Amino acid sequence: MTESRVEGLEGQIEQRKIKTERLRSQGIDPYPGRFDRTHDIEKAITLFTKREGYGGYKTDPKRRLAGRLVAQRLMGKLAFLDIQDGSGRIQLSIRQENAGDKQFALLRELDLGDFIGVKGHLFRTRTEEITLQIEQLTVLSKALRPLPEKWHGLQNIEQRYRQRYLDLAANLEVRNIFEARSRIVSYVRHFLDNRGFLEMETPMLLPIPAGAMAQPFSTHHNTLDETLFLRIATELHLKRLIVGGFDKVYEIGRIFRNEGIDTKHNPEFTTLESYEAYADYQDVMSMVEEMVSGLALDLLGSYTVKFKDTEIDFKPPWRRLDLRQSVKDATGIDILSEECSTVDGLRRKMEEQNMTPQPGVSWSQLADKLISDRVEPQLQQPTFLVDYPTEMSPLAKKKKGEPSLVERFEAFAGGMEIANAFTELNDPLEQRARMVAQEEARKMYANEDFDRLDEDFLVAIEHGMPPTGGLGMGIDRLTMLITGQESIRESILFPTLRNRDT
């Protein structure tokens, strides 16, 4: 920001402070505690339009509306104002002869961004615009700082994320995104509730950050004098509930992973995790397909949404592709062949395909790189990739008759993963062996993320866990797809940003 701009801003703030004090000197509280509005703007306009249909608008009752002042046009003894609330925008008019000198004089103390309340009748102007004729005007909140760019919209991306309140105030389309996100969460919740699932809450602070392959954030609890970790998944605690006798459970909540930031990742994000006893990954696959397609139809009135340059059609059935074959089709590499069964063998095959695999990483990391670089970008339409290598899925049950695979799928759309699910491993001895192997791999590949051995969880499933189908779905990415946003920061109200001072 230039020095002249700073001086200009400081000058505006000072002028607004002077106006605030003038209001107080007139006995007017610039920040009253409440305002008894009769309707929001959208409702008032709807009611007026209905009354127009049978001529009742001529006796339309007085309305009390409130909102932020977004436009002001003074024309002698007549003025037009626009206010905006969470539902919409409406024009106001005020005549000095009707409102009185004192009320009309209040206009001199108003600035764009102030919140005001008004009382009066609705009518249509000569240009057919629905307008409220002000009889009474009340200052509800005097804004000391001007809105960005005189209400022409906040364009600076960094400022939009740091000052999301200004972004929401200035950009209606941004508010629409987060209204849609709220409706998405509500739809998912009601969808699961109607299927007999119970919403649960599990701990965010854990002694062992297990349940996913991710780097955790750590903190210190003073009273216990112990290091605790922010959860990287809700999986292991929700499965404890299955052990305890709940048949269908879910949680929608924040997850924290100390990972990179890009258009698809934010260190804290929101997931849905659900677990259903006596179900497998095929049942979960059908549920995801029904949930997401129904969500699109409910919010958009259509199964189709435009994402980037692609029309994505969520109408079921979705494609189901074998993971092994998909990698082979995209790269010519059979990741489960004998020659690719070792780290060195898979690395050689990747190098033959002019890929440069990162040195010193595990077989799972190499396979994941193949999938994310060569397969995922091709999955623009909703697709299930099914049956993953056992080595990549320490919490999933092996596929019957194929010990090198597990019953796992990931759902993709728009070239990115939106869900991960599997038939849960409920054999406590095999689960223990898998977690021990994860700990050993961590020692061998110190720079990679592996799952962790959680003894309390192992003890829990040793008491018996029924066959279970589990699901993890990213709410932020789902919001990106449904609203057509290309960055996850557009679907998170307050994304993680570098400290301004650094």
N, C-alpha and C positions, 0 to 999 in steps of 0.2 A: 504494500500500500504506500503510495507516495506521501510526502509530507503535506502537500496541499490538500490531499484527500483526507488525511488525519485531521487537519485544521478544520476542514469543512464538516466532518463528522462531529468533532467536538463542539463546533458552533451550533449545529443542529440540536445536539443533546442539551446544550445550555439554553437554547430558545425553548425547548420543550419543558425544561425545568421551570423556566420563568412562567410559562403558561400554567403549569401545575400549581404554582404558588398563587397565581391570579385566581384560579378556580377556588382554592382554599380561602382566599381573602373574601370571596363572595359567598362563603358558607357552603360551597359545593364540595362534597367529598369526591376526589378523583378516583378513589378506589373503594366503592361501596361493597358491602358483603354479599349482596345477592340482587337479582333482578327477576321479577315474576313474569317471564315471557309466556305467552299463551300457546305458541307453536314454534317449531323450527321453520326456516324459510321455505323449504320444499313443501312441507305440509300446508303452510298458509297459502302458497300458490295453488296447490292441488285443490284445496277447499274452495278458493275463489273461482277457479276454472269450472268446477262442478256447479257452483251457484249460477255462473254465467249461462249454463245450459238451460236453465229454466227461469232466467230473469231475476233470480234472487240476489244477484250481485249488487243491485241498487240498494238493498237493505243489509248489505254485508256488515257483520258486527266489527267493532274495532279490534285490531290485532295488536299484540305487543311482541315485537321481534327484537332480536339482539344479534350482534356480530361485529366483526372487525371492519373498520372503515377502509375501503380499498380504492375509492375514487371520490373526488369532490369537485363540483363545478359551480362556482358562485356567479350569479348574474343579477347584480343589483339586489332587489328585494325578493328574489327567487333563487333557490339553490337546489341542485340535484346532488345526491350522494349515492354511493353504492356500498352496501355492507355484505359481508360473507360470513356464513357460519359453516358448521360441519356438513350441512346438507346442500348448500347452494348459495346463490348470490341473488340480490334483488336491488332494484333502484328505489330510492326514496326521494321525495320532493318536499320542500318546506317553503312556505310563503310567510313573509314577515307579518302581513296583515292577519293571517290566520293563527300563527303560532305565538305572536306577541314579540315585543322588542327584546325581552330578556332571553327567551328561548332562541330567537334568531341570532342574538349576539354571541351565543355559545359557539356558533360556527367558527368564530375567530380564534377560539381556544383549541380547536380540533386539528389533528394532524393525521395523515395516513398511517394506519397501524393501530390507532386508538380503537378500543372497544366501546360501542355505544348501544343503548337501548332506545327503542322508539315505540310510540303508540299512535295509531291512526287507522284510517280506512284505506283499503286497497281499491285501485281503479286502473283503467287503461289510458295511457297517454294517446295523443294523436298518432304516434308512431306504433301504437298497439302494444307498447311495453307495459307489463304489469308493474305497478308502482304503488308504494305506500305514501299517502299524504300525511306528513308528520304534524301531529298536534302537540306531542310532548316528546322531548329529547332528554336523555339521561346519559351522562358520562359514566362509563363502567370501569374503564381502566386506561389511564393516560400512558401511552408508550413513550418512553424516554429515548429510545433509539429508533431511527428510521428503518423501514424494511429495505431489503437489498434492491438496488437499482430502481428505486421509485416504483416498485411493484411490477416491473417488467419481467420479472423472473430471475431466479438465482441460477447462474450458469457455471460458476467456478466449482469443479467437481470436488476438490479438496474441502472447500468451504461447505458444500452441500452435505458432506459426510460428517464434518466436525460440528456443524451447527444445523443438525437435522430439523430442528424446530423452524428454522428459516426456510429450509427446503420445503417442508410441509406447508408452510404459510404461503410461499410464493409459487409453488408448482402443484397445481391441482392433480396432474397425472401421477405425481409421487404419492399423494394421499390415496389415490385410487389403488396403487400397488399394495399399500399396507392395509387398506380396507379389504382387499382381496385376500391378503395373507390371513387376516383374522377369520375371514369366512372359510378359508381352506382348513385352518385348524379346527374350526367349529364343525365343518362337514366331516372331517376324519374322526373327530371325537364321537359325533352322533352315529356315524357309520358303524364304529366298533361297539358303541353302547347298544345299538339295535341288534347286534349279533351276539349279545350276551357277555361281552368283555367288561371287565371292571378296571377303572382307572386307578392306578396306584402311584405312590411316591417312594422313591428309594434314595439313599444317601448321596450327597454330592461330595462329602469329605470322606475319604477312604484310607485305610492303612496300606492297602495294596491296590494299585491302579490296574486292574485286570479286566478282561472281557474284550479286548481289541489289541491290534498291533499298532500302538501309538505311543508317542512320548508325552508324559503327563506334566502338569504344573504341580509344584510342591509348595507347601506352606508349613508353618509351625504352630502347633497348639500349645499355648503357654501353660495352661493348668496341667495338661497331661504330659507336657514336656516331650512331645512326640512329633515326628514329621508326618503330615497327612498329605494326601494328593486329591486334586480335583478329579472327578470321575471322567474316564475316557469312554465309558459305555454304561448302560443300565442293565446289560444282559444278565450278569451273574446273580444280581439281587432279584431280578424278576423271575429267574429260573428257581431260585430258592422258594419263591411263592408258589410255583407249580409243585415243588416238593411238598410244601405245606398244605396243599389241598385245593388251592384255587385252580380252576381249569382254564380260564381265559383271563389274561391280564395284559395291560398295556400302560405305557407312560409316554407322555409328550413333554420333553424337557430339554434343558441345556446340557450340552456335552462340551468338554474342554480338552483340546489337544494342542500341545506345544509344537505346532508344525508351521509350514510356510503359509504365506498369504498370496493368493492369486485370484483369478476370476471365479474359481470354483471352490476355494477354501478360505475359511476364516477360523482363527483359533478357538472361538466359541461359536457353537451353532446348535440348532434345534433338531432333535430327531424324534421320530415315533419308533418305539420298540414294542412289539406285541409277541405274546407267547400263548399258544393254544395246545392244550393236552390232547392226545389221541389224534393229532394231525401230523402231516408231513409236508415237505416242501412243495409238493404238487398242490395241496390244499391252499397253502399260503400264496402260491403263484396265482391261483384262481381268485383269491381274495384281493390281491394287489391290482389285478386287471379290472376287477369290478369296482374297487374303490376309486382308482384314479380316473377311469373312464366316466364313472358316475359323477365324480367331482368336476371334471371338465364340462360335462353336460349341464350340471347344476349352476355353475358359475358363469359359463360362457353361452349357454344355450346351444352348444355345438360340441362335438367330439374333437373339432379341429382348432388348432391354435398356430399362429405364426411365430416361429422362433428363429431368429437370425433371418436367413433367406429360405427357410424350409417350412412347409405346411405340415405340421405334425398331427397325425390322426390317431387319437387315443381309442377309437372304437375297437372293442374286442371282436375277434381274438387277436392277441399280440403274437408276433413271431416268437418261436422257440428254437434257439440254435444251440447245437452242441459246442461247447467251448473248445474242445480239442480240435474238432473239424474246422471251426471258425479261425483259429490261429493258423492251422495248416493252409486254409484257403487264402489267408491274407499274407502269409510269409513263406509258405512252402516248408515250414518247420513242424514236425510232429513232436510236440513237447513230451509226450509219454512214450516215445520210442526208446529203445535200449540205448542208442547212441546219444540221446539227449537226457539220459537219466542222471547224469552227473553235472556238476557246475561247469567243469572244463568242456564237456561234450556239448552242452547247450550254448556255452559261450562261443565255441568254434562255429556252430551252426549259425549263430547270429552274425558273426563276423563274415561268414560266407554270403550273407544277405546284405552286406555293406552297412551293417549296424555296428555301433561302437559301444558295447556294453560296459558299464562302469566296473572298474577293477575291484576285486576284493569283496564282492557281494554274494549273497546266497543264491541257491537255485530258485527259491521262491521270488526273490527280488528280480531276477532275470526274467522269469516267466511273467511276472506282473508287468514288467516293462514292455514285453511283447504285446500283451493284451492292451495296455493303456495307449501305446503308440500306434499300433497297427490295426487293432480290432475296434476299439471303442469309437474312434472318430467316424467309422462307417455306420454306426448304429444311430441314425437320425430318427427313424421311426421306432415306436415303442417295441422293445425286444427283450426277451429273457435269454441270457446266456446261462446254460445249465451244465451241471456236473463238473466241478472243479477238482484239480489235483489235491489229494489228501494233504500234501505238504504245505499247501497254502491256506488250509482251513482247519485249525486245531480244535475248533469247538463243534464241528459238524460230523454227522454220522456217515460211515462209509456206505457207498452204494453196494447193494447186495450183489455179490458175484463179481464185483470189480473193486478190489481193495485199493487200487491206486487212485480211485475217485471218491468224492463225497457227494451227498445229496445237497447240493448248494446251487442257488441261482443268484445272479445279479440282474437287476432291471435297468435298462438304459433307454434314454430318449434324448434327442438333441445332441448326441455324441457324448453324453456324460451319464455317470451312474446316479440313479435316484433311489435304489433300494438294494439291500443285500439280505439274503435269507437262506436258511437251511433247516433240514431235519436235524434236531439237536442231538448231539452225542450224549446218551444217558448211561453208557457203560462206565461206571466209576473207575475201573481198573485201566481201561483204555484212555480215559480222560486224564488220569494221573500221568500215564506214560507220555501222552502228548504234551502236557504242560511241562514235564521234566525235560522233554526234548526241546521245547521252546527256551527254557532257561539255559540249556547247553548251547543252543544256537546263539543266544545273546552273548555268551562268552567268546564264541568263535567269530561272530560278526558284530563287533562292538558299536559300529556306526549305524546299525539297522534297528528297526523296531520289531520286537517280538512280544507275544503275549506273556503273561506272568502266572506263576503258580500261586493259586489262592487256596490255601489249605482249608479254610472254613467252607468254601464252596465245594471242595472235594468231599469233605465230611458230610455236607448237606446231601449231595447226590448219592452218597453211599447208603443213605436211608431210603433210597428208591425214588427215581423220577420217571414218570410215565413217558411214552413216546410223545414228542412235542415238536410242533412246527414254530419256528421263530422268525421274526422279521425286524429289520432295521430300515427306516426310510428317512431321508433328509427332507425336512420341511422347507428349508431355505432353497434348495435346488428345485423342489416341486413348485415353489412359488415362482422361481425364475421361469420355469417352463410355462406355467399357466398364464403368467403376465407378460411373457415375451421379453424378459430381461437377460442380458448377456453377461452380467457380472453379479456375483453373490452379494456384493455390497449394496446392490439396488433392492435386495430382498431382506436385508437385515437393517433394522432401524438405526442402530448405533454400532457400525462395524469397527473392528479393532484397527487403530491407526497409530503410526509412530508419534511419540510425544512431540508436541509442537516445538518445545525448547531444544530437542535434539535433531 
